[in-house]
Amino acid sequence: MKAIIVGGGIGGLTTALMLRARGIDCELYEQADTIRELGVGINTLTHAIRELTGLGLLDKLDAIAIRTDELHYLNRHGQEVWREKRGLGAGFDVPQFSIHRGRLQSVIHRAVEERLGTQAIHTGCKLGSFTQDEGGVTAYFFDRNNNHVRTARGDILIGADGIHSKVRHTLFPNEGGPIWNGLMLWRGARDWPTFLTGNSMIVAGGLHAKVVIYPIAEGESASSRLTNWAVLVKTGEGGSLPPRREDWSRVGKREEPHHRDAGILGISVLRSRSPAVLDQRSRHVARRRRASDVSGRLQRRFAGDPRCPRARRCAGPCRASASGADGL
Ligand SMILES: Cc1cc2nc3c(=O)[nH]c(=O)nc-3n(C[C@H](O)[C@H](O)[C@H](O)COP(=O)(O)OP(=O)(O)OC[C@H]3O[C@@H](n4cnc5c(N)ncnc54)[C@H](O)[C@@H]3O)c2cc1C
């Protein structure tokens, strides 16, 4: 049996390893010209890590990821709503990892190259169409200029081509595109002082605006981590059309996250100190801009420092002020 996998993201690459482990031949086709380390933080929960552990990748992931050990939910004032252990501490047999999405993809990509050979991965091949007959599937691939570059024949075709899947659209042409829930997300990663256990994850805010912060790798110093931040703001009605198609690599604008709750910590930090830009660029620009004045204040709040003005006003424990009202 031979499988054609369309898409070289985390799903497609992992599928290739899984098929290989079961003795099924496969070839993978990716539209991008190279498989690059794109993206920022991604949280891989224990059910995903168990699968990757089964593929023998635990040690490699452990070397580049952070074992997330606790999750704090805070309201928009930074008061704790809920706290729970994660991963091994919660009783699972494998850890939960917070990891850079590109590095995770690289680990899996390298394993595919080692186990299947580089010839099994075809980049610069965008699926244009496919047909089925009694004997199998024929798929037609094109380059970025829409020139036909390859025809593949297999027993089955697996669509791992992301949220705007061509495979899905071909099979279910009347289904329409994904339904937007009205939330817009901005995210980035930067070197940032460790907070709480050093492996903690924070979700602060409510249904209309929230910030998610968690470390994804060792930092530039022993007391810092490469830290992922994501800001979500409800900018539209669920089911309405999004203002534009989402893009994991588009540089954001500081004035974009406007909402009455936009004073929450992350957005305030973005607005006042560092540009809401993405990926490597964000880290480099942000570093040049100096994080120390922001992080000093942020640290005090994570530590529940009495100098934090909110600590005096909060009814509950002030673990992290999620408000930028005092000029963060
Ligand atoms: C560039 C990028 C950056 C991301 N960054 C983050 C992040 O920072 N944090 C986070 O939580 N999630 C991120 N994601 C999403 C996350 O990786 C996925 O939601 C999740 O891993 C599921 O993976 P997937 O393999 O199903 O889809 P994806 O990761 O979206 O991969 C789909 C792959 O299929 C390819 N493809 C699409 N159409 C075709 C076609 N017609 N022919 C051939 N190939 C095709 C795409 O180029 C892509 O490589 C990112 C996704 C991408 C593509």
The ligand as an SDF file (V2000), in Angstrom:
LIG
                    3D

 53 58  0  0  0  0  0  0  0  0999 V2000
    3.1670   28.8170    8.9990 C   0  0  0  0  0  0  0  0  0  0  0  0
    2.3370   28.3590   10.1830 C   0  0  0  0  0  0  0  0  0  0  0  0
    2.5900   28.8800   11.4620 C   0  0  0  0  0  0  0  0  0  0  0  0
    1.8250   28.4620   12.5520 C   0  0  0  0  0  0  0  0  0  0  0  0
    2.1060   28.9880   13.7900 N   0  0  0  0  0  0  0  0  0  0  0  0
    1.4200   28.5590   14.8660 C   0  0  0  0  0  0  0  0  0  0  0  0
    1.7340   29.0450   16.1740 C   0  0  0  0  0  0  0  0  0  0  0  0
    2.6170   29.8720   16.3530 O   0  0  0  0  0  0  0  0  0  0  0  0
    1.0060   28.5800   17.2400 N   0  0  0  0  0  0  0  0  0  0  0  0
    0.0040   27.6690   17.0660 C   0  0  0  0  0  0  0  0  0  0  0  0
   -0.6140   27.2740   18.0680 O   0  0  0  0  0  0  0  0  0  0  0  0
   -0.3130   27.1820   15.8420 N   0  0  0  0  0  0  0  0  0  0  0  0
    0.3640   27.6070   14.7440 C   0  0  0  0  0  0  0  0  0  0  0  0
    0.0550   27.1150   13.4930 N   0  0  0  0  0  0  0  0  0  0  0  0
   -1.0550   26.1730   13.3660 C   0  0  0  0  0  0  0  0  0  0  0  0
   -0.6850   24.8050   13.8410 C   0  0  0  0  0  0  0  0  0  0  0  0
    0.5910   24.4310   13.3640 O   0  0  0  0  0  0  0  0  0  0  0  0
   -1.7230   23.8530   13.3200 C   0  0  0  0  0  0  0  0  0  0  0  0
   -3.0070   24.3250   13.6530 O   0  0  0  0  0  0  0  0  0  0  0  0
   -1.6080   22.4740   13.9230 C   0  0  0  0  0  0  0  0  0  0  0  0
   -0.2660   22.1230   14.0900 O   0  0  0  0  0  0  0  0  0  0  0  0
   -2.2720   21.4780   13.0070 C   0  0  0  0  0  0  0  0  0  0  0  0
   -1.3440   21.1710   11.9790 O   0  0  0  0  0  0  0  0  0  0  0  0
   -1.7420   20.7220   10.5290 P   0  0  0  0  0  0  0  0  0  0  0  0
   -0.5720   19.9290   10.0370 O   0  0  0  0  0  0  0  0  0  0  0  0
   -3.0900   20.0980   10.5200 O   0  0  0  0  0  0  0  0  0  0  0  0
   -1.9030   22.0790    9.7090 O   0  0  0  0  0  0  0  0  0  0  0  0
   -0.8450   23.1880    9.3510 P   0  0  0  0  0  0  0  0  0  0  0  0
    0.1750   23.3540   10.3970 O   0  0  0  0  0  0  0  0  0  0  0  0
   -1.6410   24.3890    8.9450 O   0  0  0  0  0  0  0  0  0  0  0  0
   -0.0920   22.5810    8.0670 O   0  0  0  0  0  0  0  0  0  0  0  0
   -0.7240   22.4180    6.8130 C   0  0  0  0  0  0  0  0  0  0  0  0
    0.3720   22.3260    5.7600 C   0  0  0  0  0  0  0  0  0  0  0  0
   -0.2210   22.0180    4.5140 O   0  0  0  0  0  0  0  0  0  0  0  0
    0.3530   22.8320    3.5120 C   0  0  0  0  0  0  0  0  0  0  0  0
   -0.6350   22.9650    2.4430 N   0  0  0  0  0  0  0  0  0  0  0  0
   -1.7820   23.6820    2.4440 C   0  0  0  0  0  0  0  0  0  0  0  0
   -2.4330   23.5480    1.2830 N   0  0  0  0  0  0  0  0  0  0  0  0
   -1.6700   22.7310    0.5020 C   0  0  0  0  0  0  0  0  0  0  0  0
   -1.8140   22.2270   -0.8290 C   0  0  0  0  0  0  0  0  0  0  0  0
   -2.8790   22.5310   -1.6050 N   0  0  0  0  0  0  0  0  0  0  0  0
   -0.8410   21.4180   -1.3240 N   0  0  0  0  0  0  0  0  0  0  0  0
    0.2480   21.0950   -0.5670 C   0  0  0  0  0  0  0  0  0  0  0  0
    0.4300   21.5670    0.7090 N   0  0  0  0  0  0  0  0  0  0  0  0
   -0.5260   22.3600    1.2150 C   0  0  0  0  0  0  0  0  0  0  0  0
    0.6640   24.1290    4.2350 C   0  0  0  0  0  0  0  0  0  0  0  0
    1.6720   24.8930    3.5760 O   0  0  0  0  0  0  0  0  0  0  0  0
    1.1380   23.6240    5.5910 C   0  0  0  0  0  0  0  0  0  0  0  0
    2.5260   23.3700    5.6280 O   0  0  0  0  0  0  0  0  0  0  0  0
    0.7850   27.5240   12.3820 C   0  0  0  0  0  0  0  0  0  0  0  0
    0.5220   26.9920   11.0990 C   0  0  0  0  0  0  0  0  0  0  0  0
    1.2970   27.3890   10.0060 C   0  0  0  0  0  0  0  0  0  0  0  0
    1.0250   26.7900    8.6340 C   0  0  0  0  0  0  0  0  0  0  0  0
  1  2  1  0
  2  3  1  0
  2 52  2  0
  3  4  2  0
  4  5  1  0
  4 50  1  0
  5  6  2  0
  6  7  1  0
  6 13  1  0
  7  8  2  0
  7  9  1  0
  9 10  1  0
 10 11  2  0
 10 12  1  0
 12 13  2  0
 13 14  1  0
 14 15  1  0
 14 50  1  0
 15 16  1  0
 16 17  1  0
 16 18  1  0
 18 19  1  0
 18 20  1  0
 20 21  1  0
 20 22  1  0
 22 23  1  0
 23 24  1  0
 24 25  2  0
 24 26  1  0
 24 27  1  0
 27 28  1  0
 28 29  2  0
 28 30  1  0
 28 31  1  0
 31 32  1  0
 32 33  1  0
 33 34  1  0
 33 48  1  0
 34 35  1  0
 35 36  1  0
 35 46  1  0
 36 37  1  0
 36 45  1  0
 37 38  2  0
 38 39  1  0
 39 40  1  0
 39 45  2  0
 40 41  1  0
 40 42  2  0
 42 43  1  0
 43 44  2  0
 44 45  1  0
 46 47  1  0
 46 48  1  0
 48 49  1  0
 50 51  2  0
 51 52  1  0
 52 53  1  0
M  END
$$$$
